[in-house]
Amino acid sequence: MGLFKPDLFRSFAVGFVLGSAAIGGLLALNAGNDLKVIPAAQAAPAHLDRTLAPSDAAPAVAAAR
């Protein structure tokens, strides 16, 4: 009595063939479409740097006096 029966290997082979055929069929259906897995990069909108705005610097200058 062996650990793996020939039926097990046959089932794996049939499953592999059917899965490959299904994936191939889906790819063939979408062959006309763009297959973009990763979308194009887009830059974030630019924001004004407000780290040294006059309203933020004024209390620090007044406290330093």
Backbone as JSON, one array per atom type, in Angstrom:
{
  "sequence": "MGLFKPDLFRSFAVGFVLGSAAIGGLLALNAGNDLKVIPAAQAAPAHLDRTLAPSDAAPAVAAAR",
  "N": [[0.85, -1.17, 0.0], [0.82, 2.0, -1.07], [1.76, 5.4, -0.32], [0.82, 7.52, -1.9], [-1.68, 7.31, -4.24], [-2.18, 6.39, -7.72], [-4.49, 7.67, -8.63], [-4.61, 10.07, -7.23], [-2.48, 11.59, -8.32], [-3.42, 11.74, -10.93], [-5.73, 13.24, -10.53], [-4.6, 15.67, -9.65], [-3.25, 16.36, -12.02], [-5.36, 16.64, -13.86], [-6.76, 18.75, -12.64], [-4.81, 20.76, -12.8], [-4.57, 21.06, -15.58], [-7.21, 21.84, -16.25], [-7.42, 24.22, -14.74], [-5.37, 25.74, -15.9], [-6.37, 25.96, -18.48], [-8.68, 27.47, -17.95], [-7.61, 29.9, -16.98], [-6.1, 30.64, -19.22], [-8.2, 30.96, -21.05], [-9.58, 33.14, -19.92], [-7.62, 35.11, -20.14], [-7.42, 35.2, -22.91], [-9.91, 36.21, -23.59], [-9.68, 38.81, -22.68], [-7.73, 39.83, -24.3], [-7.88, 41.88, -26.18], [-8.23, 44.12, -24.63], [-6.47, 46.55, -22.61], [-4.05, 45.22, -20.52], [-3.48, 46.33, -17.84], [-1.98, 46.05, -14.94], [-0.96, 47.55, -12.89], [-1.95, 50.76, -12.15], [-1.39, 53.92, -13.85], [0.94, 56.22, -12.49], [0.17, 59.08, -10.53], [0.78, 62.41, -9.69], [0.58, 63.99, -6.5], [-1.57, 66.71, -5.56], [-0.2, 70.0, -5.57], [0.67, 71.81, -2.67], [0.76, 74.85, -0.85], [3.64, 75.67, 0.93], [3.47, 76.18, 4.25], [5.03, 76.44, 6.47], [6.63, 78.5, 7.38], [4.94, 80.69, 7.65], [3.86, 84.1, 8.05], [2.02, 84.47, 10.19], [2.54, 82.34, 11.82], [5.18, 82.73, 12.57], [5.21, 85.13, 13.94], [4.32, 84.98, 16.75], [6.51, 83.61, 17.86], [8.6, 85.35, 17.42], [7.81, 87.52, 18.95], [7.86, 86.38, 21.5], [10.56, 85.93, 21.81], [11.62, 88.38, 22.29]],
  "CA": [[0.0, 0.0, 0.0], [1.64, 3.19, -1.2], [1.24, 6.61, 0.3], [0.06, 8.26, -2.92], [-2.27, 6.45, -5.28], [-2.16, 7.03, -9.05], [-5.67, 8.53, -8.8], [-4.27, 11.38, -6.7], [-1.68, 12.29, -9.33], [-4.3, 12.0, -12.07], [-6.6, 14.36, -10.14], [-3.79, 16.89, -9.71], [-2.97, 16.68, -13.42], [-6.6, 17.14, -14.47], [-7.01, 20.07, -12.06], [-3.84, 21.7, -13.36], [-4.93, 21.31, -16.99], [-8.44, 22.63, -16.3], [-7.12, 25.56, -14.24], [-4.59, 26.44, -16.92], [-7.28, 26.29, -19.58], [-9.56, 28.55, -17.51], [-6.82, 31.14, -16.95], [-5.81, 30.98, -20.61], [-9.43, 31.45, -21.65], [-9.84, 34.49, -19.43], [-6.64, 36.02, -20.75], [-7.75, 35.33, -24.33], [-11.07, 37.1, -23.68], [-9.24, 40.17, -22.41], [-6.55, 40.12, -25.1], [-8.07, 43.15, -26.86], [-8.17, 45.2, -23.64], [-5.17, 46.76, -21.99], [-3.87, 44.45, -19.31], [-2.72, 47.17, -16.92], [-2.11, 45.54, -13.59], [-0.66, 48.68, -12.02], [-2.38, 51.98, -12.83], [-0.38, 54.94, -14.06], [1.18, 57.05, -11.32], [-0.27, 60.46, -10.6], [1.36, 63.23, -8.63], [-0.36, 64.6, -5.57], [-1.7, 68.14, -5.83], [0.78, 70.83, -4.88], [0.13, 72.67, -1.61], [1.66, 75.91, -0.44], [4.37, 75.37, 2.16], [3.1, 77.21, 5.23], [5.79, 76.23, 7.7], [7.17, 79.78, 7.84], [3.97, 81.75, 7.37], [4.02, 85.22, 9.0], [1.2, 84.31, 11.38], [3.17, 81.34, 12.68], [6.47, 83.23, 13.04], [5.03, 86.31, 14.77], [4.36, 84.71, 18.21], [7.85, 83.21, 18.25], [9.44, 86.55, 17.43], [7.38, 88.31, 20.11], [8.29, 85.69, 22.71], [12.0, 86.01, 21.89], [12.0, 89.75, 22.72]],
  "C": [[0.9, 1.24, 0.0], [0.96, 4.4, -0.57], [0.37, 7.4, -0.67], [-0.41, 7.3, -4.0], [-2.18, 7.16, -6.64], [-3.37, 7.95, -9.3], [-5.4, 9.95, -8.29], [-3.48, 12.19, -7.73], [-2.52, 12.63, -10.56], [-5.22, 13.17, -11.75], [-5.85, 15.68, -10.16], [-3.53, 17.3, -11.15], [-4.21, 17.25, -14.1], [-6.93, 18.53, -13.94], [-6.08, 21.12, -12.62], [-4.21, 22.06, -14.79], [-6.2, 22.16, -17.06], [-8.22, 24.06, -15.78], [-6.33, 26.38, -15.24], [-5.46, 26.84, -18.1], [-8.21, 27.45, -19.2], [-8.81, 29.89, -17.5], [-6.48, 31.58, -18.37], [-7.03, 31.53, -21.33], [-9.76, 32.86, -21.21], [-8.87, 35.5, -20.01], [-6.94, 36.23, -22.24], [-8.95, 36.26, -24.52], [-10.68, 38.56, -23.5], [-8.04, 40.57, -23.25], [-6.68, 41.47, -25.8], [-7.96, 44.34, -25.91], [-6.74, 45.37, -23.16], [-5.11, 45.96, -20.71], [-2.97, 45.24, -18.35], [-2.98, 46.66, -15.5], [-1.91, 46.68, -12.6], [-1.09, 49.95, -12.75], [-1.24, 52.99, -12.94], [-0.26, 55.81, -12.81], [0.7, 58.47, -11.57], [0.32, 61.21, -9.42], [0.25, 63.79, -7.74], [-0.46, 66.09, -5.88], [-0.71, 68.94, -4.99], [0.08, 71.71, -3.85], [1.2, 73.69, -1.23], [2.33, 75.51, 0.88], [4.13, 76.49, 3.15], [3.87, 77.06, 6.52], [6.35, 77.53, 8.26], [6.23, 80.92, 7.5], [4.12, 82.85, 8.41], [3.2, 85.04, 10.26], [1.8, 83.3, 12.34], [4.46, 81.88, 13.29], [6.3, 84.39, 14.02], [5.02, 85.99, 16.26], [5.75, 84.31, 18.68], [8.78, 84.41, 18.33], [9.09, 87.4, 18.64], [7.84, 87.68, 21.41], [9.8, 85.79, 22.9], [12.45, 87.39, 22.38], [12.01, 89.9, 24.19]]
}
